[in-house]
Amino acid sequence: MIGKISVLERKRESLLKLLEQPDLGTLRIDVNQALEELDDLIDELKRTFAV
């Protein structure tokens, strides 16, 4: 499970890089939402599996 959480954390980094793009426009809202949901998921996984 630790490996899968690491994969999610790397994907989170990809979203952060995307958020830095100046021409993102209204997609910025969706990327922010995805980051929030991914953060919640990672936290829940860590709590559930005591990682």
N, C-alpha and C positions, 0 to 999 in steps of 0.2 A: 504493500500500500504506500510505503514511503516513496517508491519510485513514481507511482502515479501522481502523488501530490507534487513531486518535483516537476513533472511534466506540466501540470496545471500552473505552477509558479513560473515556468519558462514562458508559457503562453501568455501569462499576465504581463510579462516583460514586453512581449510583442505588442500587446494592446497599449502599453505605456509609450512605446516608440511611435505607434500610430497616432496617439494623442498629440504628439509633438509636431505633427505635420500642420503647417500653416493653412493649407488649402482644404482642410477637412470639412469645413462648413457645418451644416446641420447634423452631419454624421457624428460630430463631437458628442452630442447628447447620447446617442446610442452606444458609443464607445465608453463613455462615462458609466452608463447603466450596466454595460457588460462587465466593467471593472468592479463595480460594487457587488454585482451578483457573484462574480468569480471569487472576490475576497470573502464573501459570506460562505460560499461553498468550501473554500480552503479551510476557513476557520472551523466550520462544522465537521469536516473530515478529520482535522487534527484533534478536535475534542472527542469525537466518536472513537477514534482509533488510538487516542492518547499518544500522538506522535510528538 
